[in-house]
Amino acid sequence: MSQKKIKKDIKELVEKLEVSAPQLLEMIQQQTVTNMHLKILNDALIREVMKGFDSITERLCALEDKAFGENKGAFKLEDTYQKEMQVSPEEAADLRAKLKKYKETS
Protein backbone atom coordinates (compact mmCIF):
# COMPACT_ATOMS: atom_id res chain seq x y z
CA MET A 1 0.00 0.00 0.00
CA SER A 2 1.42 3.39 -0.92
CA GLN A 3 2.16 6.13 1.58
CA LYS A 4 -0.29 8.38 -0.24
CA LYS A 5 -3.09 5.82 0.17
CA ILE A 6 -2.27 5.32 3.87
CA LYS A 7 -2.33 9.08 4.48
CA LYS A 8 -5.66 9.35 2.64
CA ASP A 9 -7.14 6.52 4.72
CA ILE A 10 -5.93 8.10 7.96
CA LYS A 11 -7.39 11.44 6.87
CA GLU A 12 -10.76 9.79 6.18
CA LEU A 13 -10.69 8.06 9.56
CA VAL A 14 -9.89 11.31 11.32
CA GLU A 15 -12.77 13.03 9.50
CA LYS A 16 -15.16 10.26 10.54
CA LEU A 17 -13.97 10.56 14.13
CA GLU A 18 -14.31 14.35 13.99
CA VAL A 19 -10.93 14.85 15.67
CA SER A 20 -7.54 15.83 14.32
CA ALA A 21 -4.74 13.30 13.94
CA PRO A 22 -2.76 14.83 16.86
CA GLN A 23 -5.93 14.79 18.98
CA LEU A 24 -6.51 11.14 18.08
CA LEU A 25 -2.94 10.28 19.06
CA GLU A 26 -3.36 12.13 22.35
CA MET A 27 -6.67 10.36 23.00
CA ILE A 28 -5.02 7.00 22.39
CA GLN A 29 -2.13 7.90 24.69
CA GLN A 30 -4.51 9.11 27.40
CA GLN A 31 -6.80 6.12 26.81
CA THR A 32 -9.85 8.33 26.23
CA VAL A 33 -10.76 6.68 22.94
CA THR A 34 -14.42 5.66 22.92
CA ASN A 35 -15.83 2.36 21.70
CA MET A 36 -17.14 4.20 18.63
CA HIS A 37 -13.62 5.35 17.78
CA LEU A 38 -12.29 1.83 18.19
CA LYS A 39 -15.08 0.34 16.07
CA ILE A 40 -14.41 2.77 13.20
CA LEU A 41 -10.67 2.09 13.36
CA ASN A 42 -11.23 -1.66 13.63
CA ASP A 43 -13.61 -1.68 10.65
CA ALA A 44 -11.09 0.26 8.57
CA LEU A 45 -8.30 -2.13 9.52
CA ILE A 46 -10.44 -5.16 8.67
CA ARG A 47 -11.24 -3.67 5.25
CA GLU A 48 -7.53 -3.11 4.57
CA VAL A 49 -6.62 -6.63 5.65
CA MET A 50 -9.35 -8.12 3.46
CA LYS A 51 -8.20 -6.04 0.48
CA GLY A 52 -4.69 -7.39 1.00
CA PHE A 53 -5.96 -10.97 1.35
CA ASP A 54 -8.08 -10.65 -1.79
CA SER A 55 -5.10 -9.27 -3.68
CA ILE A 56 -2.90 -12.19 -2.60
CA THR A 57 -5.64 -14.67 -3.43
CA GLU A 58 -6.10 -13.17 -6.90
CA ARG A 59 -2.35 -13.43 -7.49
CA LEU A 60 -2.30 -17.07 -6.37
CA CYS A 61 -5.29 -17.91 -8.59
CA ALA A 62 -3.56 -16.26 -11.55
CA LEU A 63 -0.43 -18.30 -10.87
CA GLU A 64 -2.51 -21.45 -10.62
CA ASP A 65 -4.22 -20.69 -13.94
CA LYS A 66 -0.85 -19.98 -15.53
CA ALA A 67 0.62 -23.26 -14.26
CA PHE A 68 -2.31 -25.34 -15.46
CA GLY A 69 -2.68 -23.42 -18.71
CA GLU A 70 0.95 -23.84 -19.73
CA ASN A 71 1.36 -27.42 -18.61
CA LYS A 72 -2.11 -28.96 -18.66
CA GLY A 73 -1.97 -29.67 -14.93
CA ALA A 74 1.31 -31.56 -14.97
CA PHE A 75 3.23 -28.63 -13.53
CA LYS A 76 3.57 -28.53 -9.77
CA LEU A 77 1.94 -25.39 -8.40
CA GLU A 78 4.46 -25.22 -5.58
CA ASP A 79 7.18 -24.79 -8.21
CA THR A 80 5.20 -21.96 -9.80
CA TYR A 81 4.69 -20.22 -6.47
CA GLN A 82 8.32 -20.73 -5.59
CA LYS A 83 9.56 -19.35 -8.92
CA GLU A 84 7.06 -16.51 -9.38
CA MET A 85 6.82 -15.32 -5.78
CA GLN A 86 10.35 -16.26 -4.70
CA VAL A 87 9.37 -18.27 -1.65
CA SER A 88 10.79 -21.45 -0.13
CA PRO A 89 9.31 -24.84 -1.07
CA GLU A 90 7.68 -25.03 2.36
CA GLU A 91 6.10 -21.59 1.98
CA ALA A 92 4.92 -22.50 -1.52
CA ALA A 93 3.24 -25.67 -0.23
CA ASP A 94 1.64 -23.64 2.58
CA LEU A 95 0.32 -21.07 0.08
CA ARG A 96 -1.14 -23.88 -2.03
CA ALA A 97 -2.92 -25.35 0.99
CA LYS A 98 -4.31 -21.95 2.00
CA LEU A 99 -5.54 -21.26 -1.53
CA LYS A 100 -7.24 -24.65 -1.69
CA LYS A 101 -8.96 -24.01 1.65
CA TYR A 102 -10.01 -20.51 0.54
CA LYS A 103 -11.49 -21.84 -2.72
CA GLU A 104 -13.41 -24.53 -0.84
CA THR A 105 -14.98 -22.00 1.54
CA SER A 106 -15.87 -19.38 -1.06
PASEBA-1860 file (N, C-alpha, C; in nm, 3 decimals):
! residues 106
1> MSQKKIKK> 0.086/-0.117/0.000/0.000/0.000/0.000/0.091/0.123/0.000 ~ 0.059/0.221/-0.080/0.142/0.339/-0.092/0.122/0.432/0.027 ~ 0.224/0.515/0.050/0.216/0.613/0.158/0.100/0.709/0.136 ~ 0.079/0.746/0.009/-0.029/0.838/-0.024/-0.165/0.779/0.015 ~ -0.184/0.651/-0.016/-0.309/0.582/0.017/-0.327/0.574/0.169 ~ -0.220/0.541/0.241/-0.227/0.532/0.387/-0.265/0.668/0.446 ~ -0.201/0.774/0.398/-0.233/0.908/0.448/-0.378/0.944/0.419 ~ -0.427/0.907/0.300/-0.566/0.935/0.264/-0.661/0.860/0.357
9> DIKELVEK> -0.630/0.732/0.383/-0.714/0.652/0.472/-0.716/0.709/0.613 ~ -0.599/0.751/0.662/-0.593/0.810/0.796/-0.674/0.939/0.799 ~ -0.663/1.019/0.694/-0.739/1.144/0.687/-0.889/1.116/0.693 ~ -0.934/1.015/0.616/-1.076/0.979/0.618/-1.120/0.931/0.756 ~ -1.036/0.853/0.821/-1.069/0.806/0.956/-1.082/0.923/1.052 ~ -0.987/1.015/1.043/-0.989/1.131/1.132/-1.115/1.214/1.108 ~ -1.154/1.229/0.980/-1.277/1.303/0.950/-1.399/1.233/1.008 ~ -1.404/1.101/0.998/-1.516/1.026/1.054/-1.521/1.039/1.206
17> LEVSAPQL> -1.404/1.045/1.267/-1.397/1.056/1.413/-1.420/1.199/1.461 ~ -1.414/1.293/1.368/-1.431/1.435/1.399/-1.328/1.485/1.500 ~ -1.206/1.435/1.487/-1.093/1.485/1.567/-0.974/1.495/1.473 ~ -0.874/1.572/1.514/-0.754/1.583/1.432/-0.662/1.465/1.462 ~ -0.568/1.441/1.373/-0.474/1.330/1.394/-0.397/1.346/1.525 ~ -0.345/1.467/1.556/-0.276/1.483/1.686/-0.371/1.458/1.804 ~ -0.497/1.503/1.791/-0.593/1.479/1.898/-0.618/1.329/1.915 ~ -0.629/1.259/1.803/-0.651/1.114/1.808/-0.534/1.045/1.878
25> LEMIQQQT> -0.413/1.085/1.842/-0.294/1.028/1.906/-0.296/1.054/2.055 ~ -0.329/1.177/2.093/-0.336/1.213/2.235/-0.445/1.131/2.306 ~ -0.559/1.115/2.240/-0.667/1.036/2.300/-0.623/0.892/2.323 ~ -0.550/0.838/2.225/-0.502/0.700/2.239/-0.403/0.692/2.355 ~ -0.312/0.790/2.362/-0.213/0.790/2.469/-0.278/0.806/2.606 ~ -0.383/0.887/2.613/-0.451/0.911/2.740/-0.562/0.809/2.765 ~ -0.579/0.718/2.672/-0.680/0.612/2.681/-0.821/0.669/2.697 ~ -0.850/0.775/2.621/-0.985/0.833/2.623/-1.058/0.805/2.492
33> VTNMHLKI> -1.012/0.706/2.420/-1.076/0.668/2.294/-1.205/0.594/2.328 ~ -1.314/0.631/2.263/-1.442/0.566/2.292/-1.456/0.437/2.211 ~ -1.556/0.358/2.245/-1.583/0.236/2.170/-1.615/0.267/2.025 ~ -1.682/0.381/2.000/-1.714/0.420/1.863/-1.585/0.442/1.784 ~ -1.489/0.511/1.845/-1.362/0.535/1.778/-1.295/0.402/1.744 ~ -1.294/0.312/1.839/-1.229/0.183/1.819/-1.300/0.102/1.711 ~ -1.432/0.109/1.709/-1.508/0.034/1.607/-1.476/0.087/1.467 ~ -1.472/0.218/1.451/-1.441/0.277/1.320/-1.300/0.236/1.276
41> LNDALIRE> -1.204/0.247/1.369/-1.067/0.209/1.336/-1.058/0.059/1.305 ~ -1.125/-0.021/1.384/-1.123/-0.166/1.363/-1.184/-0.202/1.227 ~ -1.297/-0.141/1.194/-1.361/-0.168/1.065/-1.268/-0.131/0.950 ~ -1.201/-0.017/0.963/-1.109/0.026/0.857/-0.992/-0.072/0.844 ~ -0.941/-0.118/0.956/-0.830/-0.213/0.952/-0.874/-0.345/0.889 ~ -0.992/-0.391/0.925/-1.044/-0.516/0.867/-1.058/-0.503/0.716 ~ -1.110/-0.388/0.670/-1.124/-0.367/0.525/-0.988/-0.374/0.457 ~ -0.886/-0.311/0.517/-0.753/-0.311/0.457/-0.695/-0.451/0.454
49> VMKGFDSI> -0.713/-0.526/0.560/-0.662/-0.663/0.565/-0.730/-0.748/0.459 ~ -0.862/-0.734/0.445/-0.935/-0.812/0.346/-0.893/-0.775/0.204 ~ -0.867/-0.645/0.180/-0.820/-0.604/0.048/-0.687/-0.673/0.017 ~ -0.599/-0.674/0.117/-0.469/-0.739/0.100/-0.484/-0.888/0.075 ~ -0.574/-0.953/0.150/-0.596/-1.097/0.135/-0.653/-1.126/-0.003 ~ -0.749/-1.045/-0.046/-0.808/-1.065/-0.179/-0.704/-1.049/-0.288 ~ -0.615/-0.951/-0.270/-0.510/-0.927/-0.368/-0.416/-1.047/-0.377 ~ -0.377/-1.102/-0.263/-0.290/-1.219/-0.260/-0.361/-1.338/-0.323
57> TERLCALE> -0.487/-1.355/-0.289/-0.564/-1.467/-0.343/-0.576/-1.457/-0.495 ~ -0.602/-1.336/-0.546/-0.610/-1.317/-0.690/-0.478/-1.354/-0.757 ~ -0.369/-1.313/-0.694/-0.235/-1.343/-0.749/-0.212/-1.495/-0.751 ~ -0.248/-1.562/-0.643/-0.230/-1.707/-0.637/-0.317/-1.777/-0.741 ~ -0.440/-1.731/-0.758/-0.529/-1.791/-0.859/-0.472/-1.771/-0.999 ~ -0.416/-1.653/-1.024/-0.356/-1.626/-1.155/-0.237/-1.718/-1.178 ~ -0.157/-1.739/-1.074/-0.043/-1.830/-1.087/-0.090/-1.973/-1.112 ~ -0.197/-2.011/-1.043/-0.251/-2.145/-1.062/-0.300/-2.163/-1.206
65> DKAFGENK> -0.373/-2.064/-1.256/-0.422/-2.069/-1.394/-0.305/-2.077/-1.492 ~ -0.202/-1.999/-1.465/-0.085/-1.998/-1.553/-0.018/-2.137/-1.553 ~ -0.003/-2.195/-1.435/0.062/-2.326/-1.426/-0.018/-2.432/-1.500 ~ -0.149/-2.433/-1.480/-0.231/-2.534/-1.546/-0.245/-2.505/-1.695 ~ -0.253/-2.378/-1.731/-0.268/-2.342/-1.871/-0.146/-2.379/-1.954 ~ -0.028/-2.357/-1.899/0.095/-2.384/-1.973/0.129/-2.532/-1.977 ~ 0.089/-2.604/-1.874/0.136/-2.742/-1.861/0.025/-2.844/-1.845 ~ -0.095/-2.806/-1.872/-0.211/-2.896/-1.866/-0.218/-2.974/-1.734
73> GAFKLEDT> -0.183/-2.905/-1.624/-0.197/-2.967/-1.493/-0.080/-3.050/-1.448 ~ 0.017/-3.072/-1.535/0.131/-3.156/-1.497/0.233/-3.078/-1.414 ~ 0.228/-2.948/-1.422/0.323/-2.863/-1.353/0.287/-2.852/-1.206 ~ 0.385/-2.863/-1.120/0.357/-2.853/-0.977/0.336/-2.706/-0.940 ~ 0.224/-2.677/-0.877/0.194/-2.539/-0.840/0.296/-2.484/-0.742 ~ 0.346/-2.568/-0.654/0.446/-2.522/-0.558/0.568/-2.465/-0.630 ~ 0.606/-2.529/-0.743/0.718/-2.479/-0.821/0.686/-2.342/-0.880 ~ 0.562/-2.325/-0.925/0.520/-2.196/-0.980/0.525/-2.089/-0.872
81> YQKEMQVS> 0.467/-2.119/-0.756/0.469/-2.022/-0.647/0.613/-1.988/-0.608 ~ 0.694/-2.093/-0.601/0.832/-2.073/-0.559/0.906/-1.984/-0.659 ~ 0.887/-2.011/-0.788/0.956/-1.935/-0.892/0.901/-1.793/-0.904 ~ 0.769/-1.780/-0.913/0.706/-1.651/-0.938/0.710/-1.558/-0.816 ~ 0.691/-1.614/-0.698/0.682/-1.532/-0.578/0.809/-1.536/-0.495 ~ 0.906/-1.614/-0.537/1.035/-1.626/-0.470/1.018/-1.663/-0.323 ~ 0.955/-1.776/-0.300/0.937/-1.827/-0.165/1.000/-1.966/-0.156 ~ 1.020/-2.012/-0.034/1.079/-2.145/-0.013/0.978/-2.253/-0.052
89> PEEAADLR> 1.025/-2.375/-0.074/0.931/-2.484/-0.107/0.825/-2.504/0.001 ~ 0.863/-2.487/0.127/0.768/-2.503/0.236/0.661/-2.395/0.232 ~ 0.706/-2.270/0.208/0.610/-2.159/0.198/0.518/-2.178/0.077 ~ 0.573/-2.227/-0.032/0.492/-2.250/-0.152/0.385/-2.355/-0.125 ~ 0.422/-2.462/-0.056/0.324/-2.567/-0.023/0.217/-2.511/0.071 ~ 0.259/-2.426/0.164/0.164/-2.364/0.258/0.067/-2.273/0.183 ~ 0.118/-2.194/0.088/0.032/-2.107/0.008/-0.069/-2.189/-0.071 ~ -0.024/-2.300/-0.126/-0.114/-2.388/-0.203/-0.226/-2.440/-0.114
97> AKLKKYKE> -0.191/-2.482/0.006/-0.292/-2.535/0.099/-0.392/-2.426/0.138 ~ -0.342/-2.306/0.163/-0.431/-2.195/0.200/-0.524/-2.158/0.085 ~ -0.471/-2.158/-0.037/-0.554/-2.126/-0.153/-0.663/-2.231/-0.171 ~ -0.627/-2.357/-0.155/-0.724/-2.465/-0.169/-0.835/-2.449/-0.066 ~ -0.797/-2.419/0.058/-0.896/-2.401/0.165/-0.985/-2.280/0.135 ~ -0.925/-2.171/0.087/-1.001/-2.051/0.054/-1.102/-2.080/-0.057 ~ -1.059/-2.152/-0.160/-1.149/-2.184/-0.272/-1.264/-2.273/-0.227 ~ -1.236/-2.364/-0.134/-1.341/-2.453/-0.084/-1.446/-2.379/-0.002
105> TS> -1.404/-2.273/0.067/-1.498/-2.200/0.154/-1.568/-2.086/0.082 ~ -1.522/-2.050/-0.037/-1.587/-1.938/-0.106/-1.670/-1.983/-0.222
END
